[in-house]
Amino acid sequence: MTHRILGNRYIPFDKKQKHFQSLVADSGYTWGTRLADDGLESWVTPNGRDCEVKNINIKDAYLDIYKFIEENRALITEKEKDVTNHKWHEWYLYNRTDFLKLVNKYGPLSINNPKDIVAGERAYIWLGLFNFIKDNLNKKNNKDIILKDDCRLLMSQLNLNINPKNEKFFVEHSTLGSALLLFCFNYDFPIPSNCKQCNKSLIDTTKKGIKVFCSDRCKIRSHRGKEPTFEEYAA
């Protein structure tokens, strides 16, 4: 998938194609450790070898990650932070059901190759993305984007090409994590709001920033003055 660069801003996905195709293990993921040169490394590993292609909505993925960060801020004590840069320790995520739920839903951030997905993914890649979003949300009034070494791997999965027909640049992402980086860059780490009609969380990516409904359905129902029932939404 390719993405135009508009001025200095990235367009994170083709507006005609709202989903990113990602490989997700059918059997889900578990937490594990492996021996590395500098000690034990934490990994999230698929329970089986079979995987499926899922259409991932980038907005939904960002929203779920945002909720995870906000819901867990209060649980982080000074002892659970790195002394130098306040990163979340890997062990903080150990066997957390809410974290594994994210991985089970969206699959790995840095892998989109069937041959590599079986090996699993290092937990620090997820932690890097969490810290990247968390640190920049903390500095919303600062226009400088904080990009530390945490996300260098995901950054390396972005490619810059030139279209010979019109000499315009193209940015290509190859993984879900690099797609999420582009989304954050382009929309400046958006803070979710709630739908005026159904109260569902939504991400406003419009230029004017005036979106108040999560869908056309809610917009129409609100204009008609009809409050939808739970059964109508479930239908």
Secondary structure, 3 states (H helix, E strand, C coil): CEEEEECCEECCCCCCCCEEEEEEECCCEEEEEEEECCEEEEEEEECCCCEEEEEEEHHHHHHHHHHHHHHHHHHCCHHHECCCCCCECHHHHCCCHHHHHHHHHHCCCCCCCHHHHCCCEEHHHHHHHHHHHHHHHHCCCCCCCCCCHHHHHHHCCEEEEEECCCCEEEEEECCHHHHHHHHHHHHCCCCCEECCCCCCEECCCCCCCCCCCCCHHHHHHHHHCCCCCHHHHHC
